[in-house]
Amino acid sequence: MLTESRDEEQIIARVAALDIGKAELVCCVRVPGKGASTPRLQEVTTHSTMTRVLTELANHLVDLGIERVVMEATSDYWKPVFYLLEAHGLDPWLVNARDVKHLPGRPKTDVLDAVWLCKVAERQMLRPSFVPPRPIRQLRDLTRYRSTLVAARTAENNRIEKLLEDARFLRAWQPVPGRSPR
């Protein structure tokens, strides 16, 4: 015997989705309508990826009371957008494009991608990728930079040693004793 099921679908009331490219991004915002029986309101806009424009977009999303901003991982273009939204107190989610299934045969444009991503996000059918907190990101940047500097120093020492060896000054020159770079 079939019984009536009242599944309360967990919908995020105020959600935004971004389809990010190198020069521009498409933003789809979905919010509740004015009344209980009113359909959800949707706004799709295209923005430049310049910092001033992104700041205006972040302020607009804050004014709308957006609870979550979802974006697909697209090269490294997501990073400045993610960090700026995070700095404005929003909850940005980076999702893997593989997790956002597109229906076969559907036309694929940036606008349709943003709308689809927003609809999937509001139904909580996505999981965020790990993006480390800001202090960890800064530490990673510093350690990577240190590794680059150590490699450059080693390459320069090797170049000097080769130059002195070719000039037959190798015995006279000894590297300055110091700590190992490791």
KEKE-986667 format. One record per atom (N, C-alpha, C): residue in three letters; atom name; residue number from 1; y, x, z. Coordinates in Angstrom, 2 decimals. Example, Ala and Ser with C-alpha at 12.3 -4.5 7.8 and 13.67 -1.06 7.14 Angstrom:
% residues 2
(ala; N; 1; (-5.69; 13.19; 7.80))
(ala; CA; 1; (-4.50; 12.30; 7.80))
(ala; C; 1; (-3.30; 13.20; 7.80))
(ser; N; 2; (-2.25; 12.85; 7.08))
(ser; CA; 2; (-1.06; 13.67; 7.14))
(ser; C; 2; (0.03; 12.90; 7.87))
This chain:
% residues 182
(met; N; 1; (-1.17; 0.84; 0.00))
(met; CA; 1; (0.00; 0.00; 0.00))
(met; C; 1; (1.25; 0.89; 0.00))
(leu; N; 2; (2.17; 0.61; -0.88))
(leu; CA; 2; (3.40; 1.38; -0.96))
(leu; C; 2; (4.41; 0.86; 0.05))
(thr; N; 3; (5.05; 1.79; 0.73))
(thr; CA; 3; (6.08; 1.40; 1.69))
(thr; C; 3; (7.42; 1.98; 1.24))
(glu; N; 4; (8.45; 1.37; 1.73))
(glu; CA; 4; (9.80; 1.80; 1.36))
(glu; C; 4; (10.13; 3.11; 2.07))
(ser; N; 5; (10.68; 4.04; 1.35))
(ser; CA; 5; (11.04; 5.34; 1.91))
(ser; C; 5; (12.55; 5.50; 1.85))
(arg; N; 6; (13.11; 5.82; 2.98))
(arg; CA; 6; (14.57; 6.03; 3.03))
(arg; C; 6; (14.85; 7.51; 3.29))
(asp; N; 7; (14.71; 8.28; 2.25))
(asp; CA; 7; (15.02; 9.70; 2.38))
(asp; C; 7; (16.53; 9.88; 2.30))
(glu; N; 8; (17.06; 10.42; 3.35))
(glu; CA; 8; (18.49; 10.71; 3.33))
(glu; C; 8; (18.66; 12.05; 2.61))
(glu; N; 9; (19.13; 11.96; 1.39))
(glu; CA; 9; (19.33; 13.17; 0.61))
(glu; C; 9; (20.49; 13.96; 1.20))
(gln; N; 10; (20.22; 15.20; 1.53))
(gln; CA; 10; (21.25; 16.05; 2.12))
(gln; C; 10; (22.15; 16.58; 1.00))
(ile; N; 11; (23.31; 16.00; 0.89))
(ile; CA; 11; (24.26; 16.42; -0.15))
(ile; C; 11; (25.44; 17.09; 0.54))
(ile; N; 12; (25.79; 18.24; 0.03))
(ile; CA; 12; (27.00; 18.91; 0.52))
(ile; C; 12; (28.17; 18.12; -0.04))
(ala; N; 13; (29.01; 17.62; 0.83))
(ala; CA; 13; (30.08; 16.72; 0.41))
(ala; C; 13; (31.09; 17.39; -0.51))
(arg; N; 14; (31.49; 18.59; -0.16))
(arg; CA; 14; (32.54; 19.27; -0.93))
(arg; C; 14; (32.02; 20.63; -1.37))
(val; N; 15; (31.75; 20.73; -2.66))
(val; CA; 15; (31.13; 21.95; -3.20))
(val; C; 15; (31.84; 22.37; -4.48))
(ala; N; 16; (31.84; 23.67; -4.72))
(ala; CA; 16; (32.40; 24.22; -5.96))
(ala; C; 16; (31.40; 25.20; -6.54))
(ala; N; 17; (31.41; 25.32; -7.86))
(ala; CA; 17; (30.54; 26.27; -8.55))
(ala; C; 17; (31.36; 27.03; -9.57))
(leu; N; 18; (31.07; 28.32; -9.69))
(leu; CA; 18; (31.81; 29.18; -10.61))
(leu; C; 18; (30.86; 29.81; -11.61))
(asp; N; 19; (31.22; 29.73; -12.88))
(asp; CA; 19; (30.53; 30.48; -13.93))
(asp; C; 19; (31.49; 31.61; -14.31))
(ile; N; 20; (31.13; 32.82; -13.94))
(ile; CA; 20; (32.06; 33.95; -14.02))
(ile; C; 20; (31.77; 34.82; -15.23))
(gly; N; 21; (32.81; 35.10; -15.98))
(gly; CA; 21; (32.74; 36.04; -17.09))
(gly; C; 21; (33.68; 37.20; -16.82))
(lys; N; 22; (33.82; 38.08; -17.79))
(lys; CA; 22; (34.67; 39.26; -17.59))
(lys; C; 22; (36.14; 38.88; -17.50))
(ala; N; 23; (36.62; 38.04; -18.40))
(ala; CA; 23; (38.04; 37.73; -18.47))
(ala; C; 23; (38.41; 36.38; -17.86))
(glu; N; 24; (37.44; 35.47; -17.76))
(glu; CA; 24; (37.75; 34.15; -17.21))
(glu; C; 24; (36.55; 33.58; -16.48))
(leu; N; 25; (36.83; 32.57; -15.68))
(leu; CA; 25; (35.76; 31.87; -15.00))
(leu; C; 25; (36.00; 30.37; -15.12))
(val; N; 26; (34.90; 29.62; -15.08))
(val; CA; 26; (34.97; 28.16; -15.11))
(val; C; 26; (34.60; 27.68; -13.72))
(cys; N; 27; (35.44; 26.81; -13.17))
(cys; CA; 27; (35.23; 26.29; -11.82))
(cys; C; 27; (34.98; 24.79; -11.90))
(cys; N; 28; (33.88; 24.35; -11.31))
(cys; CA; 28; (33.59; 22.93; -11.20))
(cys; C; 28; (33.62; 22.57; -9.72))
(val; N; 29; (34.41; 21.56; -9.38))
(val; CA; 29; (34.54; 21.10; -8.00))
(val; C; 29; (34.05; 19.66; -7.94))
(arg; N; 30; (33.20; 19.36; -6.96))
(arg; CA; 30; (32.72; 17.99; -6.75))
(arg; C; 30; (33.01; 17.60; -5.31))
(val; N; 31; (33.72; 16.48; -5.16))
(val; CA; 31; (34.10; 15.98; -3.84))
(val; C; 31; (33.80; 14.48; -3.78))
(pro; N; 32; (33.72; 13.91; -2.58))
(pro; CA; 32; (33.46; 12.47; -2.47))
(pro; C; 32; (34.62; 11.65; -3.03))
(gly; N; 33; (34.29; 10.46; -3.51))
(gly; CA; 33; (35.32; 9.54; -3.99))
(gly; C; 33; (36.09; 8.95; -2.82))
(lys; N; 34; (37.03; 8.08; -3.12))
(lys; CA; 34; (37.91; 7.51; -2.09))
(lys; C; 34; (37.17; 6.57; -1.15))
(gly; N; 35; (36.28; 5.74; -1.69))
(gly; CA; 35; (35.56; 4.79; -0.86))
(gly; C; 35; (34.09; 5.14; -0.77))
(ala; N; 36; (33.37; 4.38; 0.06))
(ala; CA; 36; (31.94; 4.67; 0.26))
(ala; C; 36; (31.14; 4.41; -1.02))
(ser; N; 37; (31.54; 3.40; -1.79))
(ser; CA; 37; (30.79; 3.06; -3.00))
(ser; C; 37; (31.37; 3.74; -4.25))
(thr; N; 38; (32.42; 4.52; -4.07))
(thr; CA; 38; (33.06; 5.20; -5.20))
(thr; C; 38; (32.23; 6.42; -5.59))
(pro; N; 39; (32.05; 6.63; -6.89))
(pro; CA; 39; (31.29; 7.81; -7.31))
(pro; C; 39; (32.04; 9.10; -6.95))
(arg; N; 40; (31.30; 10.18; -6.97))
(arg; CA; 40; (31.89; 11.48; -6.65))
(arg; C; 40; (32.91; 11.87; -7.72))
(leu; N; 41; (33.94; 12.56; -7.29))
(leu; CA; 41; (34.98; 13.03; -8.19))
(leu; C; 41; (34.66; 14.47; -8.60))
(gln; N; 42; (34.95; 14.76; -9.84))
(gln; CA; 42; (34.62; 16.09; -10.38))
(gln; C; 42; (35.81; 16.63; -11.15))
(glu; N; 43; (36.06; 17.92; -10.98))
(glu; CA; 43; (37.14; 18.59; -11.70))
(glu; C; 43; (36.59; 19.90; -12.26))
(val; N; 44; (36.80; 20.12; -13.55))
(val; CA; 44; (36.36; 21.36; -14.19))
(val; C; 44; (37.59; 22.05; -14.77))
(thr; N; 45; (37.81; 23.29; -14.33))
(thr; CA; 45; (38.97; 24.05; -14.78))
(thr; C; 45; (38.55; 25.46; -15.18))
(thr; N; 46; (39.34; 26.06; -16.04))
(thr; CA; 46; (39.10; 27.44; -16.47))
(thr; C; 46; (40.25; 28.30; -15.97))
(his; N; 47; (39.91; 29.47; -15.43))
(his; CA; 47; (40.91; 30.36; -14.84))
(his; C; 47; (40.70; 31.78; -15.33))
(ser; N; 48; (41.78; 32.53; -15.33))
(ser; CA; 48; (41.71; 33.97; -15.60))
(ser; C; 48; (41.11; 34.66; -14.37))
(thr; N; 49; (40.60; 35.85; -14.55))
(thr; CA; 49; (40.04; 36.59; -13.41))
(thr; C; 49; (41.05; 37.57; -12.81))
(met; N; 50; (42.32; 37.37; -13.10))
(met; CA; 50; (43.37; 38.20; -12.50))
(met; C; 50; (43.51; 37.82; -11.02))
(thr; N; 51; (43.86; 38.78; -10.20))
(thr; CA; 51; (43.90; 38.57; -8.75))
(thr; C; 51; (44.83; 37.43; -8.35))
(arg; N; 52; (46.00; 37.35; -8.94))
(arg; CA; 52; (46.95; 36.29; -8.59))
(arg; C; 52; (46.35; 34.92; -8.86))
(val; N; 53; (45.69; 34.77; -9.99))
(val; CA; 53; (45.08; 33.49; -10.37))
(val; C; 53; (43.91; 33.16; -9.44))
(leu; N; 54; (43.12; 34.18; -9.11))
(leu; CA; 54; (41.99; 33.96; -8.19))
(leu; C; 54; (42.49; 33.55; -6.81))
(thr; N; 55; (43.60; 34.13; -6.37))
(thr; CA; 55; (44.18; 33.76; -5.08))
(thr; C; 55; (44.63; 32.30; -5.10))
(glu; N; 56; (45.26; 31.88; -6.19))
(glu; CA; 56; (45.67; 30.47; -6.32))
(glu; C; 56; (44.45; 29.56; -6.30))
(leu; N; 57; (43.39; 29.95; -6.99))
(leu; CA; 57; (42.16; 29.16; -7.00))
(leu; C; 57; (41.57; 29.06; -5.59))
(ala; N; 58; (41.52; 30.18; -4.88))
(ala; CA; 58; (40.99; 30.18; -3.51))
(ala; C; 58; (41.81; 29.26; -2.61))
(asn; N; 59; (43.13; 29.31; -2.73))
(asn; CA; 59; (43.99; 28.43; -1.94))
(asn; C; 59; (43.74; 26.96; -2.29))
(his; N; 60; (43.54; 26.68; -3.57))
(his; CA; 60; (43.24; 25.31; -4.01))
(his; C; 60; (41.92; 24.82; -3.41))
(leu; N; 61; (40.91; 25.68; -3.42))
(leu; CA; 61; (39.61; 25.31; -2.86))
(leu; C; 61; (39.71; 25.08; -1.36))
(val; N; 62; (40.50; 25.90; -0.67))
(val; CA; 62; (40.71; 25.71; 0.77))
(val; C; 62; (41.41; 24.38; 1.01))
(asp; N; 63; (42.43; 24.06; 0.20))
(asp; CA; 63; (43.16; 22.80; 0.34))
(asp; C; 63; (42.25; 21.59; 0.13))
(leu; N; 64; (41.27; 21.72; -0.76))
(leu; CA; 64; (40.33; 20.62; -1.01))
(leu; C; 64; (39.27; 20.51; 0.08))
(gly; N; 65; (39.20; 21.49; 0.96))
(gly; CA; 65; (38.20; 21.48; 2.03))
(gly; C; 65; (36.80; 21.79; 1.54))
(ile; N; 66; (36.69; 22.63; 0.54))
(ile; CA; 66; (35.39; 22.98; -0.03))
(ile; C; 66; (34.54; 23.68; 1.03))
(glu; N; 67; (33.29; 23.22; 1.18))
(glu; CA; 67; (32.38; 23.76; 2.18))
(glu; C; 67; (31.63; 24.99; 1.67))
(arg; N; 68; (31.31; 24.98; 0.39))
(arg; CA; 68; (30.52; 26.09; -0.17))
(arg; C; 68; (30.94; 26.32; -1.62))
(val; N; 69; (31.03; 27.61; -1.98))
(val; CA; 69; (31.33; 27.99; -3.36))
(val; C; 69; (30.13; 28.78; -3.86))
(val; N; 70; (29.49; 28.28; -4.91))
(val; CA; 70; (28.29; 28.91; -5.45))
(val; C; 70; (28.63; 29.57; -6.78))
(met; N; 71; (28.09; 30.78; -6.99))
(met; CA; 71; (28.32; 31.47; -8.25))
(met; C; 71; (27.06; 32.19; -8.67))
(glu; N; 72; (26.87; 32.27; -9.98))
(glu; CA; 72; (25.71; 32.99; -10.52))
(glu; C; 72; (26.01; 34.48; -10.56))
(ala; N; 73; (24.97; 35.27; -10.38))
(ala; CA; 73; (25.12; 36.72; -10.47))
(ala; C; 73; (25.28; 37.10; -11.93))
(thr; N; 74; (26.45; 37.58; -12.28))
(thr; CA; 74; (26.74; 37.99; -13.64))
(thr; C; 74; (27.27; 39.41; -13.59))
(ser; N; 75; (26.46; 40.38; -13.97))
(ser; CA; 75; (26.86; 41.78; -13.94))
(ser; C; 75; (27.51; 42.08; -12.59))
(asp; N; 76; (28.64; 42.77; -12.59))
(asp; CA; 76; (29.38; 43.01; -11.35))
(asp; C; 76; (30.64; 42.17; -11.30))
(tyr; N; 77; (30.78; 41.23; -12.22))
(tyr; CA; 77; (32.00; 40.42; -12.29))
(tyr; C; 77; (32.15; 39.53; -11.07))
(trp; N; 78; (31.07; 39.23; -10.37))
(trp; CA; 78; (31.12; 38.34; -9.22))
(trp; C; 78; (31.78; 38.99; -8.00))
(lys; N; 79; (31.77; 40.31; -7.92))
(lys; CA; 79; (32.20; 40.99; -6.69))
(lys; C; 79; (33.65; 40.69; -6.29))
(pro; N; 80; (34.65; 40.90; -7.15))
(pro; CA; 80; (36.01; 40.62; -6.70))
(pro; C; 80; (36.22; 39.15; -6.34))
(val; N; 81; (35.57; 38.26; -7.07))
(val; CA; 81; (35.70; 36.83; -6.79))
(val; C; 81; (35.07; 36.52; -5.43))
(phe; N; 82; (33.88; 37.01; -5.20))
(phe; CA; 82; (33.16; 36.78; -3.95))
(phe; C; 82; (33.98; 37.29; -2.76))
(tyr; N; 83; (34.47; 38.52; -2.87))
(tyr; CA; 83; (35.20; 39.14; -1.76))
(tyr; C; 83; (36.51; 38.40; -1.48))
(leu; N; 84; (37.19; 37.96; -2.53))
(leu; CA; 84; (38.45; 37.24; -2.34))
(leu; C; 84; (38.21; 35.88; -1.69))
(leu; N; 85; (37.17; 35.16; -2.14))
(leu; CA; 85; (36.86; 33.86; -1.54))
(leu; C; 85; (36.45; 34.03; -0.08))
(glu; N; 86; (35.69; 35.07; 0.19))
(glu; CA; 86; (35.26; 35.37; 1.56))
(glu; C; 86; (36.48; 35.65; 2.44))
(ala; N; 87; (37.46; 36.38; 1.92))
(ala; CA; 87; (38.67; 36.71; 2.67))
(ala; C; 87; (39.51; 35.47; 2.97))
(his; N; 88; (39.37; 34.44; 2.15))
(his; CA; 88; (40.11; 33.19; 2.36))
(his; C; 88; (39.36; 32.22; 3.28))
(gly; N; 89; (38.26; 32.65; 3.85))
(gly; CA; 89; (37.53; 31.82; 4.80))
(gly; C; 89; (36.56; 30.84; 4.18))
(leu; N; 90; (36.31; 30.96; 2.89))
(leu; CA; 90; (35.34; 30.08; 2.24))
(leu; C; 90; (33.93; 30.64; 2.44))
(asp; N; 91; (32.93; 29.84; 2.11))
(asp; CA; 91; (31.53; 30.25; 2.23))
(asp; C; 91; (30.96; 30.49; 0.83))
(pro; N; 92; (31.18; 31.70; 0.27))
(pro; CA; 92; (30.66; 31.95; -1.08))
(pro; C; 92; (29.17; 32.26; -1.05))
(trp; N; 93; (28.45; 31.72; -2.00))
(trp; CA; 93; (27.02; 31.99; -2.17))
(trp; C; 93; (26.82; 32.60; -3.54))
(leu; N; 94; (26.16; 33.73; -3.57))
(leu; CA; 94; (25.76; 34.34; -4.83))
(leu; C; 94; (24.31; 33.94; -5.06))
(val; N; 95; (24.03; 33.33; -6.21))
(val; CA; 95; (22.66; 32.90; -6.49))
(val; C; 95; (22.16; 33.60; -7.74))
(asn; N; 96; (20.87; 33.78; -7.78))
(asn; CA; 96; (20.23; 34.44; -8.92))
(asn; C; 96; (20.17; 33.45; -10.07))
(ala; N; 97; (20.53; 33.89; -11.26))
(ala; CA; 97; (20.51; 33.01; -12.43))
(ala; C; 97; (19.12; 32.47; -12.71))
(arg; N; 98; (18.09; 33.22; -12.32))
(arg; CA; 98; (16.72; 32.78; -12.52))
(arg; C; 98; (16.41; 31.52; -11.69))
(asp; N; 99; (17.08; 31.39; -10.53))
(asp; CA; 99; (16.85; 30.24; -9.66))
(asp; C; 99; (17.52; 28.97; -10.16))
(val; N; 100; (18.49; 29.12; -11.04))
(val; CA; 100; (19.20; 27.97; -11.59))
(val; C; 100; (18.55; 27.63; -12.92))
(lys; N; 101; (17.58; 26.78; -12.88))
(lys; CA; 101; (16.81; 26.45; -14.09))
(lys; C; 101; (17.65; 25.56; -15.01))
(his; N; 102; (17.75; 25.98; -16.24))
(his; CA; 102; (18.42; 25.15; -17.25))
(his; C; 102; (17.34; 24.41; -18.03))
(leu; N; 103; (17.63; 23.18; -18.33))
(leu; CA; 103; (16.65; 22.38; -19.06))
(leu; C; 103; (16.57; 22.85; -20.50))
(pro; N; 104; (15.37; 23.00; -21.03))
(pro; CA; 104; (15.25; 23.44; -22.42))
(pro; C; 104; (15.84; 22.40; -23.37))
(gly; N; 105; (16.48; 22.89; -24.40))
(gly; CA; 105; (17.05; 21.99; -25.40))
(gly; C; 105; (18.47; 21.56; -25.08))
(arg; N; 106; (18.94; 21.86; -23.88))
(arg; CA; 106; (20.32; 21.50; -23.52))
(arg; C; 106; (21.28; 22.53; -24.10))
(pro; N; 107; (22.42; 22.08; -24.57))
(pro; CA; 107; (23.41; 23.07; -25.02))
(pro; C; 107; (23.89; 23.88; -23.81))
(lys; N; 108; (24.17; 25.14; -24.03))
(lys; CA; 108; (24.56; 26.02; -22.93))
(lys; C; 108; (25.96; 26.55; -23.17))
(thr; N; 109; (26.91; 26.02; -22.43))
(thr; CA; 109; (28.29; 26.51; -22.47))
(thr; C; 109; (28.69; 26.85; -21.04))
(asp; N; 110; (29.81; 27.55; -20.89))
(asp; CA; 110; (30.28; 27.90; -19.55))
(asp; C; 110; (30.60; 26.66; -18.73))
(val; N; 111; (31.21; 25.66; -19.36))
(val; CA; 111; (31.55; 24.42; -18.65))
(val; C; 111; (30.28; 23.71; -18.19))
(leu; N; 112; (29.31; 23.55; -19.09))
(leu; CA; 112; (28.06; 22.89; -18.71))
(leu; C; 112; (27.31; 23.68; -17.64))
(asp; N; 113; (27.36; 25.00; -17.72))
(asp; CA; 113; (26.73; 25.84; -16.70))
(asp; C; 113; (27.36; 25.59; -15.33))
(ala; N; 114; (28.69; 25.54; -15.28))
(ala; CA; 114; (29.39; 25.34; -14.01))
(ala; C; 114; (29.08; 23.96; -13.43))
(val; N; 115; (29.06; 22.94; -14.27))
(val; CA; 115; (28.75; 21.58; -13.80))
(val; C; 115; (27.32; 21.51; -13.30))
(trp; N; 116; (26.39; 22.07; -14.05))
(trp; CA; 116; (24.98; 22.06; -13.64))
(trp; C; 116; (24.80; 22.81; -12.32))
(leu; N; 117; (25.41; 23.96; -12.20))
(leu; CA; 117; (25.32; 24.76; -10.98))
(leu; C; 117; (25.89; 23.99; -9.79))
(cys; N; 118; (26.97; 23.28; -10.00))
(cys; CA; 118; (27.59; 22.50; -8.94))
(cys; C; 118; (26.68; 21.35; -8.49))
(lys; N; 119; (26.06; 20.67; -9.45))
(lys; CA; 119; (25.16; 19.56; -9.11))
(lys; C; 119; (23.93; 20.06; -8.36))
(val; N; 120; (23.40; 21.19; -8.78))
(val; CA; 120; (22.23; 21.75; -8.10))
(val; C; 120; (22.62; 22.23; -6.71))
(ala; N; 121; (23.81; 22.80; -6.58))
(ala; CA; 121; (24.27; 23.32; -5.29))
(ala; C; 121; (24.52; 22.20; -4.29))
(glu; N; 122; (25.11; 21.09; -4.75))
(glu; CA; 122; (25.41; 20.01; -3.81))
(glu; C; 122; (24.15; 19.37; -3.24))
(arg; N; 123; (23.05; 19.49; -3.95))
(arg; CA; 123; (21.78; 18.95; -3.46))
(arg; C; 123; (20.98; 20.00; -2.68))
(gln; N; 124; (21.59; 21.15; -2.44))
(gln; CA; 124; (21.01; 22.24; -1.66))
(gln; C; 124; (19.68; 22.71; -2.22))
(met; N; 125; (19.64; 22.87; -3.53))
(met; CA; 125; (18.41; 23.31; -4.19))
(met; C; 125; (18.45; 24.80; -4.53))
(leu; N; 126; (19.38; 25.52; -3.93))
(leu; CA; 126; (19.53; 26.95; -4.20))
(leu; C; 126; (19.45; 27.74; -2.91))
(arg; N; 127; (19.11; 29.00; -3.04))
(arg; CA; 127; (19.15; 29.90; -1.89))
(arg; C; 127; (20.04; 31.08; -2.25))
(pro; N; 128; (20.82; 31.54; -1.29))
(pro; CA; 128; (21.75; 32.63; -1.60))
(pro; C; 128; (21.06; 33.97; -1.67))
(ser; N; 129; (21.59; 34.84; -2.49))
(ser; CA; 129; (21.16; 36.23; -2.51))
(ser; C; 129; (21.82; 36.94; -1.33))
(phe; N; 130; (21.21; 38.04; -0.91))
(phe; CA; 130; (21.79; 38.78; 0.21))
(phe; C; 130; (22.98; 39.60; -0.26))
(val; N; 131; (24.10; 39.36; 0.37))
(val; CA; 131; (25.30; 40.18; 0.17))
(val; C; 131; (25.66; 40.70; 1.56))
(pro; N; 132; (25.61; 42.01; 1.76))
(pro; CA; 132; (25.85; 42.53; 3.11))
(pro; C; 132; (27.25; 42.22; 3.60))
(pro; N; 133; (27.41; 42.16; 4.92))
(pro; CA; 133; (28.75; 41.93; 5.47))
(pro; C; 133; (29.70; 43.07; 5.11))
(arg; N; 134; (30.98; 42.80; 5.23))
(arg; CA; 134; (32.01; 43.76; 4.82))
(arg; C; 134; (31.85; 45.16; 5.44))
(pro; N; 135; (31.62; 45.30; 6.76))
(pro; CA; 135; (31.48; 46.66; 7.30))
(pro; C; 135; (30.31; 47.43; 6.68))
(ile; N; 136; (29.23; 46.75; 6.40))
(ile; CA; 136; (28.07; 47.41; 5.78))
(ile; C; 136; (28.40; 47.80; 4.34))
(arg; N; 137; (29.12; 46.94; 3.62))
(arg; CA; 137; (29.53; 47.28; 2.25))
(arg; C; 137; (30.40; 48.53; 2.25))
(gln; N; 138; (31.33; 48.60; 3.21))
(gln; CA; 138; (32.21; 49.77; 3.28))
(gln; C; 138; (31.42; 51.03; 3.60))
(leu; N; 139; (30.46; 50.92; 4.51))
(leu; CA; 139; (29.62; 52.07; 4.85))
(leu; C; 139; (28.80; 52.52; 3.64))
(arg; N; 140; (28.26; 51.57; 2.90))
(arg; CA; 140; (27.51; 51.90; 1.68))
(arg; C; 140; (28.38; 52.64; 0.67))
(asp; N; 141; (29.61; 52.14; 0.49))
(asp; CA; 141; (30.53; 52.80; -0.44))
(asp; C; 141; (30.78; 54.25; -0.02))
(leu; N; 142; (31.01; 54.46; 1.27))
(leu; CA; 142; (31.27; 55.82; 1.76))
(leu; C; 142; (30.07; 56.73; 1.59))
(thr; N; 143; (28.87; 56.24; 1.90))
(thr; CA; 143; (27.68; 57.09; 1.77))
(thr; C; 143; (27.40; 57.41; 0.30))
(arg; N; 144; (27.62; 56.45; -0.58))
(arg; CA; 144; (27.43; 56.72; -2.01))
(arg; C; 144; (28.44; 57.75; -2.50))
(tyr; N; 145; (29.68; 57.62; -2.03))
(tyr; CA; 145; (30.72; 58.56; -2.43))
(tyr; C; 145; (30.39; 59.96; -1.91))
(arg; N; 146; (29.90; 60.05; -0.68))
(arg; CA; 146; (29.51; 61.35; -0.12))
(arg; C; 146; (28.41; 61.97; -0.96))
(ser; N; 147; (27.42; 61.18; -1.34))
(ser; CA; 147; (26.34; 61.70; -2.19))
(ser; C; 147; (26.88; 62.24; -3.50))
(thr; N; 148; (27.85; 61.55; -4.08))
(thr; CA; 148; (28.47; 62.00; -5.32))
(thr; C; 148; (29.20; 63.32; -5.11))
(leu; N; 149; (29.93; 63.44; -3.99))
(leu; CA; 149; (30.65; 64.68; -3.71))
(leu; C; 149; (29.69; 65.85; -3.48))
(val; N; 150; (28.61; 65.62; -2.76))
(val; CA; 150; (27.62; 66.67; -2.51))
(val; C; 150; (27.01; 67.13; -3.82))
(ala; N; 151; (26.67; 66.19; -4.70))
(ala; CA; 151; (26.10; 66.54; -6.00))
(ala; C; 151; (27.10; 67.33; -6.83))
(ala; N; 152; (28.38; 66.95; -6.79))
(ala; CA; 152; (29.41; 67.67; -7.54))
(ala; C; 152; (29.58; 69.09; -6.99))
(arg; N; 153; (29.56; 69.23; -5.67))
(arg; CA; 153; (29.68; 70.56; -5.06))
(arg; C; 153; (28.50; 71.45; -5.47))
(thr; N; 154; (27.32; 70.91; -5.43))
(thr; CA; 154; (26.13; 71.66; -5.82))
(thr; C; 154; (26.21; 72.09; -7.28))
(ala; N; 155; (26.63; 71.18; -8.15))
(ala; CA; 155; (26.76; 71.51; -9.57))
(ala; C; 155; (27.79; 72.62; -9.77))
(glu; N; 156; (28.89; 72.55; -9.03))
(glu; CA; 156; (29.94; 73.58; -9.15))
(glu; C; 156; (29.44; 74.93; -8.65))
(asn; N; 157; (28.72; 74.94; -7.53))
(asn; CA; 157; (28.14; 76.20; -7.03))
(asn; C; 157; (27.16; 76.79; -8.04))
(asn; N; 158; (26.35; 75.95; -8.65))
(asn; CA; 158; (25.40; 76.43; -9.67))
(asn; C; 158; (26.14; 77.01; -10.88))
(arg; N; 159; (27.23; 76.36; -11.27))
(arg; CA; 159; (28.02; 76.84; -12.40))
(arg; C; 159; (28.63; 78.21; -12.09))
(ile; N; 160; (29.18; 78.36; -10.89))
(ile; CA; 160; (29.77; 79.64; -10.49))
(ile; C; 160; (28.71; 80.73; -10.44))
(glu; N; 161; (27.55; 80.40; -9.86))
(glu; CA; 161; (26.46; 81.37; -9.78))
(glu; C; 161; (26.02; 81.82; -11.17))
(lys; N; 162; (25.91; 80.89; -12.10))
(lys; CA; 162; (25.52; 81.22; -13.47))
(lys; C; 162; (26.57; 82.10; -14.13))
(leu; N; 163; (27.84; 81.78; -13.92))
(leu; CA; 163; (28.93; 82.56; -14.49))
(leu; C; 163; (28.91; 84.00; -13.96))
(leu; N; 164; (28.73; 84.15; -12.65))
(leu; CA; 164; (28.67; 85.49; -12.06))
(leu; C; 164; (27.42; 86.25; -12.49))
(glu; N; 165; (26.34; 85.52; -12.65))
(glu; CA; 165; (25.09; 86.15; -13.12))
(glu; C; 165; (25.27; 86.69; -14.54))
(asp; N; 166; (25.91; 85.90; -15.39))
(asp; CA; 166; (26.16; 86.34; -16.77))
(asp; C; 166; (27.10; 87.55; -16.80))
(ala; N; 167; (28.03; 87.64; -15.87))
(ala; CA; 167; (28.97; 88.76; -15.82))
(ala; C; 167; (28.41; 89.93; -15.00))
(arg; N; 168; (27.20; 89.81; -14.52))
(arg; CA; 168; (26.50; 90.83; -13.74))
(arg; C; 168; (27.22; 91.13; -12.41))
(phe; N; 169; (27.80; 90.12; -11.83))
(phe; CA; 169; (28.42; 90.26; -10.51))
(phe; C; 169; (27.60; 89.56; -9.43))
(leu; N; 170; (26.42; 89.15; -9.76))
(leu; CA; 170; (25.65; 88.30; -8.84))
(leu; C; 170; (25.38; 89.01; -7.52))
(arg; N; 171; (25.05; 90.31; -7.57))
(arg; CA; 171; (24.72; 91.01; -6.32))
(arg; C; 171; (25.95; 91.12; -5.41))
(ala; N; 172; (27.12; 91.24; -6.01))
(ala; CA; 172; (28.33; 91.37; -5.20))
(ala; C; 172; (28.75; 90.03; -4.59))
(trp; N; 173; (28.39; 88.98; -5.27))
(trp; CA; 173; (28.81; 87.65; -4.79))
(trp; C; 173; (27.69; 87.00; -4.03))
(gln; N; 174; (27.98; 86.57; -2.86))
(gln; CA; 174; (27.02; 85.80; -2.08))
(gln; C; 174; (27.71; 84.49; -1.69))
(pro; N; 175; (26.99; 83.39; -1.76))
(pro; CA; 175; (27.62; 82.14; -1.36))
(pro; C; 175; (28.05; 82.19; 0.10))
(val; N; 176; (29.11; 81.49; 0.41))
(val; CA; 176; (29.60; 81.45; 1.78))
(val; C; 176; (28.56; 80.75; 2.63))
(pro; N; 177; (28.11; 81.42; 3.70))
(pro; CA; 177; (27.09; 80.75; 4.52))
(pro; C; 177; (27.69; 79.49; 5.16))
(gly; N; 178; (26.91; 78.51; 5.19))
(gly; CA; 178; (27.36; 77.25; 5.77))
(gly; C; 178; (26.19; 76.33; 5.98))
(arg; N; 179; (26.51; 75.16; 6.40))
(arg; CA; 179; (25.45; 74.19; 6.64))
(arg; C; 179; (24.95; 73.65; 5.32))
(ser; N; 180; (23.71; 73.28; 5.33))
(ser; CA; 180; (23.12; 72.65; 4.16))
(ser; C; 180; (23.76; 71.28; 3.97))
(pro; N; 181; (23.91; 70.83; 2.74))
(pro; CA; 181; (24.52; 69.51; 2.53))
(pro; C; 181; (23.66; 68.37; 3.06))
(arg; N; 182; (22.46; 68.61; 3.44))
(arg; CA; 182; (21.59; 67.54; 3.92))
(arg; C; 182; (21.66; 67.42; 5.38))
